[in-house]
Amino acid sequence: MSAPTVNPLLPAEAPPRAARPQRRFTAQRATPYLMLAPAVVILVALLGWPALQVLGISFRRLDLGELIRGEIVWVGFDNYREVLSDPEFWIIGLRTVLFTGACVVATIGLGLGIAVLMRHLDAPVRVALQIALVLAWATPIIATTTVFQWIFDQQYGILNKTLVALGFDGFAGYSWFTSGVSTLSVIGLLILWQAVPFIAFTLYAGLLGASKDLYEAASIDGATPLQAFRAVSWPALRPLLTMVTFLSVLWDFKVFTQIWALKQGGPDGESTTLPVLLYLKGISGSHFGVASAVAVLMLLILVGVTWRYMRLLVRSQETEL
Amino acid sequence: MKTRSQRMALSATGIFVALLFFFPTYWMLTTALKKPGDILSTEYDLIPFSATLDNFTTAITKPGFTTFLTNSLIVTLGAVACALVAGLLAAVPLARMRFSGRRGFVLLVLVAQLAPLEALFVPMYLIMRDANLLDTLPSLLLVYMAFTLPFTIWTLRGFVKGIPIELEEAAMVDGCGRWGVFRRVTLPLLGPGLVATSVFGFVTAWNEFLYALVFMRDQSKQTLPVWLSSFRTAFGTDWGGIMAASVIYALPALVFFMLVQRKLVAGTTAGAVKG
């Protein structure tokens, strides 16, 4: 698993050449900008502009009526006031944060456990495990979601059948989707199943990065396995753990597909999270202004949670530029 | 040193975890292969005894299936191709040339890659509506291209940097121009990088659900994931049919993914920082 490497001793650009005629010089200076132009146009038009728009629209009243008439009605912070004074928003916001937290802790914990397990497994078992993980990772989200719906099916699902076969007769015809907590647990499992492989592989790569010599030295010095883990594995894992935690927070917070495809935020809105609320307000309800306010609040929460790591990441890339 | 029983316990745990992760894929495949009559049974049927392709026939002959498949293929492949061209054009100067504004642009790409683009569907919807692009494939193609572009630029930049600059200099000494160097040296060496990057783009776009749901209000313009998610309208409780359709939908992603899985892990962790 070799990362694309960069030799720090080499200059980043071609060595300076002898002076050239002026005309040629300007043409050469324009080259990088011309080559960047398509990417810049795409990023500005399709990401930058919508990002500005979402902020702008969040200060406007924009329902179906205004949209059809093409009116622009500024309402200041009214949308934010409406969203923030709705107790439902706070319940959903809290639920989203808790759900994200639970998913992140579980994925990182399991991923770390499997990574350590992989390091200690004999080759055939390890390869089998890796194949199973890659399959889980690569299966498209909606395909996995439909399989989970089938596994958790009330009447013919294999899970209930297995539980009954094991002697838990109460699970015959048991419905897993009657409460929000139970529905979100199934969704959490679904997310876990798809997210753990990436984390496990990343951390496993980190563990392999710690050199065998260090482990040998530790064992010669009489270190217990736990001490060896703390002194050798942990320093190699720490930066990776920070990164995958950060990425997991980012990914799990904005989960929409699984929740929507499974029960559309039901039963009775009990598995609705902020991204689902955003969809309900924006597309189902056509309250584009209010929905944009929800989107901005979501972005603020995310930035708030990940701010420290973002700064760290940006700074580390700057030194490398 | 590990004792025999410790190794056995480790192996047993490993096999158990592998089975756990393997099970949904197994269950998808075996259900798809079961006789339609055997699926809704109360028998405990963990291991199937008979196999048939009937469910696949059912799935493929559902009204609209080929349209949805074609829609998905067009937006995905189109987006990947466009992102690859724009991304490669941007990656070369970012990795090899010195010009003012370079740092700023790299940071822009980094931020764009991390930004939760799912939060932007309201303005995107309005923009596409104004441009009369709702219910058309180009709307999704454009959005998927923008989604995959930051990652494409970021990874390709790494791959370009990884090519020893001496090779390019040698070609220049031998009389190649900038374009000649690119075509004869850089591009061939970038092959694996281009494959890995485009597979990632393919998987992202092939998976995408939210924007397809928002943009394609007209049922005949749906993509495969949106159609599959509403299977109850198409299949009822025909779990064999829906599993067969899921297998067909999952297959390209699985095949491509298997090809480049190792590179993806390396690529995504290349930017890790100490924290």
Interface residues (C-beta under 8 A of the other chain):
Chain A: M1 S2 A3 P4 T5 V6 N7 L10 P11 A12 E13 A14 P15 R29 T31 P32 Y33 M35 L36 P38 A39 V40 I42 L43 L46 L47 W49 P50 A51 Q53 V54 I57 L67 I114 L117 M118 H120 L121 D122 V125 R126 A128 L129 I131 A132 L133 V134 L135 A136 W137 A138 T139 P140 I141 I142 A143 T144 T145 T146 V147 F148 W150 I151 D153 Q155 Y156 I158 K161 T162 A165 W193 V196 P197 F198 F201 T202 A205 G206 R238 P239 L240 T242 M243 L250 F253 K254 F256 T257 W260 A261 P275 L278 Y279 G282 I283 F288 A291 S292 A295 M298 L299 L302 Y309 M310 L312 L313 V314 S316 Q317 E318 L321
Chain B: K2 R7 L10 S11 T13 G14 I15 V17 A18 L19 L20 F21 F22 P24 T25 W27 M28 T31 I39 L40 S41 T42 Y44 L46 V85 A86 G87 L89 A90 V92 P93 L94 A95 R96 M97 R98 F99 G101 R102 R103 F105 V106 L107 L108 V109 L110 V111 A112 L114 A115 P116 L117 E118 A119 L120 F121 V122 P123 M124 Y125 L126 I127 R129 L142 V143 M145 A146 L149 P150 I153 G158 F159 K161 G162 P164 I165 E168 E169 M172 R178 G193 V203 W206 N207 F209 L210 L213 V214 L224 P225 L228 S229 F231 W239 I242 M243 S246 V247 Y249 A250 A253 L254 F257 M258 Q261 R262 V265 A266 G267 T268 T269 A270 G271 A272 V273 K274 G275
